[in-house]
């Protein structure tokens, strides 16, 4: 039986530097495959402005995969080019697909300043652009001297960018619209409407209306796929990038390799309508992370028994358009001390993971710290220094394995109690099903009629939270129990006995 798609984000924002990630990915390849992971999302593999300390989202040189001495190091934070290729090939040799993180919104760490003409922009209404032209210096020229034109001779200059957030002579911070042949009149269309127009995010904002920029990014993705045998992409910050660009770019990438290339984009909005509008703009050419569902998980974990579990899927992408939903419990932006911090409390994570792993809809994405744990220290928004521990979720390996073993057959929901919900997977000829029940309040149970074929069957809790054996009656009905603030996955006892 073909494995069910299960994605692992194999990093987090505070993953240790020193070139440890690529070797770890290779070392864990067999373990991940055995667990039931089918695809691994790796962080941006190219050189960032902060060199060997860059998490990867401060894009500097997309042609430097840890090969050239630039920004103070040859390797990236995660390792050198040789380590990257070894990791990717090892993962693929174990049957795992590899998706690379692609950051095309902006560049940072320019090699030279240029004389530019700019106009001030109101940060709260980006469509309010001053008519006054300011002559200044801006960090907009990228020549990549360490690479010496290898792989590409393209020089990024102010014609390649639509705006910057810092100028000199006069020195000022803010948002500045660059005046050039492509960017004089206004910002790009088909971007998010927050702040009037959310084209600009940070740094030197890439100008997609410049045909030379588009051609360079098409050449680059062709080169990248020839260099690193990846199977798809995670696209960063797409709400700030015109949808029409990614339609062209993805068609080019897929046409180059003559296959689909799994693609999931980060459009971080909790408004389902906004996500659906973006999918329509981009002709459904990719999937989106289900940010509304993640917010539901956050609220549920904070609300305890005051949260109505029957609403846990309300307003989510997976409920409205499962074919385009990648579901998640946490990521590098939502983890504590990060920009979109909305953590899911540890007690609720097993419930949330059961919902994304054992249900039929959506492609679930596992977060590295939830599987392996993480410890780090950073400043909070209040300036204080915090020590953070994200404990590994004890039940997560079982839930990942359980997805491959028991998430089979027709799905029936029992969302009929504000503090206790359940769903049943009926099983198929090829694989058994399960009964999943969870509570955010006290100990509870549900009487569930499984029907013909399930008479006098013995069930045990696959997660081991409940020790009793449940036996269905002669009509195939059983009373399935769950601990307070917990989840149980009831499976045929012989399945556990076989282990």
Steps between C-alpha positions, in 0.01 A plus 500: 500500500636842404607710796283796591673835446657616828732801498769586757638853541857399577617814681383780726600865538751434777658184362869509605749645252830340404396286205313234698168478311605344170690216677208443738255477211715230339544315829127496572387403150440132576330584831263746333408255225431225753285738704273573205625842390474528121652844433747734669485880478851641527581865584623749239822340374678812375708778651327761713624845590615378842707222347558197720247627754215561255178304549459557125230763465738796461577393143835613360623267222265230376780343291722442806401169661787509746767499231655848503670709765239772538355685799772364726468130427502239229232281654151612590367454852397149402820383330684517169385409151646152523308437823177627343533269201585204723195570718265531203631187329491299823142604572396412145681165517276416794187579299439847641414801286692824562344847487717812509403831660495779240525867608451738206338806654808700594878517523726621780872557538571693177863524395485866395292813546348680203367846435123467478190712486233404752167616635384462859213259565245504782561163675134475601374574149759390246295653219567843651828580325648847528546700180833638631802332344799449733847431364688266732724196526346156540637148544370364172801370304578130531810387309592189706877550480572172676324304225673686215210458252499120525155359408362849427636838392184686594556812711208605719477879508230752584312413180445156654326639809182695565575629849738508797467556874821698555684781318811708563589860415248580638498214753150383577303185573147439373347378176627662182367444150780480245458709185598300193350378175295230677427632846419869462122492494412264785535156649425163344143378474371153600652531849334512842293811572622551858633855545339586168754292307736251664752471216778638721618289793867568569847570360536558130158397363527305175331661197320226308388739225859509373521228229869449571419409861244241390744346252773484766268326748394251233864430411577457866226246572606299195859501633388414853299197390793381287734545797281376786259216409201639691137396463324825584500828687377692799448859386561775755294817551282464189250760626767761413575362150266540199305183430553541126876458550468163675262375231771563239785380720336173605396422145862552397638283781257217438549521126876477547485169688177375339336408831267653752735622779305512827473865606366648821497875557501706817215749472461574869145621535234375740226609261381201296353728233839662442664158455230391257537821301875441471449142383264630233754764392771240465271253319532242782858428395618438858391419856488735800576453866177497699564805718135522617513141631825573681336800669212275608753263659665793680168626638392148598822439689467829687128466564494157664150374570357843414577436131225337294671202336217462251631819333863385470483480118282811449640750252790273408634442152500125548125505565429721196758380246691196623680445170696822551557484877821415683412471867738580785525534877807726510774646281810719525298823493243400762745353752561701821689830455441514125310757291172307472522345847180302561619182670278202560530391864671159547192333652298567184765405244418125506134588433594737217739251342235226522266732309744570217663156481207260533233686306455453128533862388812708448873432493636518857829674579697401813724760671856390588491602872174311555673182384851552637467782758680836506662737749602858428538848643400834349364842581128554518314801367529653847881487485524223759712190447308172497602135515259295290452125502276330245465142622471215253142372491518147638206373297606656169704208361207268566258742333723525191524122481128480572427718197654238273344203686152608609390813310307294247146497369190715527508776760201560729498795740346514846537871572203505738643610837675833566764324715528160332513420129580187304538370150514152354701365209317191377802315358534339158587160359863614497524664842322520838321804634480667839279690742652832609352676803624811679398713796599849610311458828452206731514126431231410250367233266292463188273218394578437136321257271761354265244262349522182299839336494601647835296276729672363813831665414766582759652849494805643681633854521791516256646796691486315832314774683219262595581152628161327465388289207171603338286228345224591255162333536316278255393807299857633476446778755754599764551765769838657424666695782760776530686662789445865585703739282617210287454293185460127449528306176307175527609224262431128474682328785667252266677792332673589827552133590681462165749767611 
